[in-house]
Amino acid sequence: MNNLERQYFVFDTTALTDVEMRKREGYDSLCEGIDGVLELVSKARLELNISCYVPYPTVYREMRDFINRHECDEEVKVKLDTWLVKKTPNRYEVEIPASIFYEYVDFMRSRINKGMNVAEDAIWDISVNCLNTDIGDMDAEEVEKDIKREMIGQTISDFRDKYRSALRYGILDSAPDIDVLLLAKELDAAVVGADDGIEKWAERLGLRFVKASSFPRMIQEYLRRKDEIRSRGQADDFEI
């Protein structure tokens, strides 16, 4: 163990809650998935010299909220507090290249324009549909059902899906997102998560990114390989 160079990972909330990860690992519930990942984190800490961090209090609070909302066992809360290292990123000292800010502003402007185009298309669609609808023989109840609920309701639903698709991909839209990147930059750590915005900007910052769905398999492979080497009496030569 003394020959190992410590690896650091910074967890986004999705590192514990990702649906794809749960499906791949066969977890039946969110609580079971969180518990399973934290169990692997404990083994990684004790056997592989790996430390997993969570930005405090932002991301840590999100994780606790998920655990409380889904009424997970107290043991899951204990594991969260024990095996994830809570740390507030040093927001005043971490250096980010100015070019990243210019790039992000330009990226946001393009996304906002896409969102505006989606909104304009929705307005045109519903306006044309309403103009082409004859409500002369309809009573108030029929107008409520056919126009407001079905026609307008469906347009709003489609608009939300398209707007979300246009605006959300690649965007850092919360303080926890920023904290994950800042802490990873501060520690020279890998980011673990399933958020497209965090993945995109982790790449732009030169940070290693591990998909939440892949993290358990990666740790399992590390552990399997170490056991294999240990069985041959070569544990001291194991390196990650």
N, C-alpha and C positions, 0 to 999 in steps of 0.2 A: 504493500500500500504506500510506502514511503516514496516509491519511485514514480507515483502517479502525479501528473500535473492537474490541478483542480479545474474542472469545467463548470461554467456558470450558465444557467438558463433563467430567463425572466418570463413569467407566465402572464398571458392575458387571461381574462375570465374564460374565454372560449377554450383554453387549454384543458379546462375541467368540464365544460358543459357542451362541447361540440357533439352534435347528433351523429355525424359520420363516424367519429371515434367510437361512440357507444355501439353503433351497429357493427363496426369492424371487430370490436373486442367482445361482442356478445353480451353487453350489459343491458339489463332489462329496464332500468330506470335511471333517471339523472343522479339520484343518490348513490346507486350502485356504481355508476360510472365515475363519479367524483372519488368515491372510496377506493376504487380500483387504481386510479391514477395516483392518488396520494400514497397508496401502498407501494407502488413502484418507485415513487419519489423517495420514500424512506429507504428502500433497498439500494437505490442509486447513491444516496447520501452515505450509507454505512459501508457499502461494498465497493463503490466505484469512485468515491471522492468527488461526487457531483453535488453541487449546491443549486437549488431552485429557489428563485426569489419571486416576490410579488410586491408591486408598488403599493406603498401604504400612505394614506388610508384609502385611496381611490379604488384601485382594483380589488384590494382585500375586502372592502365594504361590499362591492358587487358580488364577490364570491359568497360572503356571509349571507347576503340577501337571498341568493339562490338556495343556499342550504336551509335557511329558515323558512322560505316560502314553500319549499317542497317537503318540509318537516323531516329532514334527514336525521338519522340517529346522532346522539351526542358524540359518539365515537368519531364520526366524520368531522365534526367541529374541532375535536381535539387533534386529529391528524392534520387538519388545515393549519392550526396554530403551531403545531410541533415541527412539521417537515417543510413548510414553505417559509423562507426567511423574509420577514417583513422589513421593507426599507423604503424610505421616502427618497425619491431621486433628487439629486442636487441641481435644482433648476437654475441656479445662478452661476454654476461653474462649468456645466457640461457645454462644450463648444459644438455648435452646429454650423456648417458652412453657409455663408450668406446665399450662395447659389441655390441652396435647397429651398429657401424662403421664396425666391423669385420663381422657381419652378412650381412650387405649391400654389402660389397666387395665380399663375398662368393656368395651371391645371384646374383650379377652382372656378376660374372665369369660364373655361370651356364647359365645365359641368353645369354651371348655373345657366349658361346659354342653352344647353341641351334641355334642361328642366323647363326653361321658358318656352321652347319650341313644343315640348310635350303638352304644356298648358294651353298654348294657342291652338294646337290640333284638337284638343278636347273641347274647347269653346266652339270651334267651327263645327265639329261633328254634332254636338248637341243642338246648336242653333239651327243647322240644316234639318236635322231630324224633327225638331219642334215645328219649324215652318211648314214641313211637309205632312204634318199630322193634322187631320181635321177633327177638331174637338167640338164642333157645332152641336152634335147630337149627344154628347157625353154629359152625364151629370157630374157633380162634384166628386162623388166616390170613384167614378170611373177615371176621372182625371188624376186623382190621387194615386190610383193603382197603376194605370197604364203609362202616365207621363212621369210623375215624380218617382215612384218606386222602381219601375222597370227601366224605362228609357234613361232618365237622369241618373238613377241609382247605378245602372250598369256602366254608364259613362264615367261616373266618379270612381267606380271600382277599377275600371281599366286604366284611368288616369293615375290612380295611386300606384298600381303595379309598374306602369311605364316610368312614372316620375321617380319611384324608388330605384328602379334599374338605372335610370339616367344619372341620378345624383349620388347614390350611395357608393358605387364601386370605386375603390381607390381613395376614398375620402376619410380623413381623420376627423370624426365628428363628436369626440368627447374628450374630456380631460383625462380619463383613464387610458385612452389610446396614446395620448402624448406621453403620459408617465411611463408606459411600457417601453417606448422607444428611448426616452431619456435615460431610464435606469439601465437599459441594455447597453446604451452608448457609454454610460459611466463605468459599467463593470466590464466592458468588452465581452458581453455575454450574447448568447443566442436567444432569439425570441421564439416562444412557443405559443401558437394561437391558430385561429381559423378565420380571422378577419382580413378581408381583402385589402382594406386601407392600410392596416398595420404591415401586412406582407409587402405591399408595394413600396412603402416608405422605409421599411427596414432595409430593403434592397438598395434604395437610393442612398441610405446612410452607410452602406457597406457592412450591414449586420447580417449574421447568419440567421436564417428563418427556418424553423421546423414546424411543419403542419401538425396541428393537434391530433389529427387522425393517425399520424405516423410516429408520434412521440412514444407511446407505449411499446410499439414493436421495436423501436430503436433501443430503448432501455432493456427490453427482454433479450435482444440480441447481444448487447454488451454483457449482460449477466450470464447468458448461455456460453458465450465465448470465454468469459473468465472462469466459469466452472470447468470448462473443457481444459483450459490451460492448467488450472489448479490440480485437476486429476492427473496431469502429467508431471506434477511437481515443479511447475514453472511459473507459479503465481507472481513471483517477484518481477518477472519480465513483462507482465501484462501492462499495456499502455493503451489509452483511448486516443 
